[in-house]
Amino acid sequence: MGQRKRNTAEARKEAMKVQYFAKLNNCQSSPRKMRLIADMIRGMKAEQALGVLKYAPQEASVKMYKLLLSAISNWQTKNEGVRMEDASLYVKEVMVDGGRILKRMHPRAKGMGNRILKRSNHVTLYLGSKTAEAVNTENAETGIDNK
C-alpha cells in the first residue's frame, strides 16, 4: 500500500471515531413513508426524538426508534463514562435512500397483469453532540489542534 493511500485511510479512521451513526438496510417500507418519519425527528434532541417515535402511530416509527437506540448505543461505546444528558445528543442527519424493489404481477382481466412494486429503503442516522461541536469550533477559532 502506498504512503498516500495509507495516510488517507488513517485520516478516514480518525474521522469515523468522532462520528456516531447507525444504518438500516432493506427496510420493508417505502422510502416515501420513512421520509415522513425522518423529517419529523431531524434536528431534535435524542431523548425528545425517542419519545416522539415511541408514540407515533406509523409502522415506520418503530423501525426508526430501534435505529435511534442503536445509534445512541454506538455513541455510548465510543464515549464510556460520559452521560447522554451531559453530551446533549441530537439527531444531526437522517438520510433515507431507496433500496431493492420487489416486482410482482397482479392478474387482471383479459389475460393481462399489472405490476406491483414492493419498495424498500436504506436509512442512515447520524448523531451529533453539541458540547463536542462547541469545543471544536472554539479550537478552530483559537487555532488549537486536538492532537
Buried (B, 14 or more C-beta within 10 A) or exposed (E): EEEEEEEEEEEEEEEEEBEBBBEBEEBBBBBEBBBEBBEBBBEBBBBEBBEBBEEBEBEBBEBBBEBBBBBBEBBBEEBEEBEBEEBBBBBBEBBBEEBEEEEEEEEEEEEEEEEEEEBBBBBBBBBBBEEBBEEEEEEEEEEEEEE
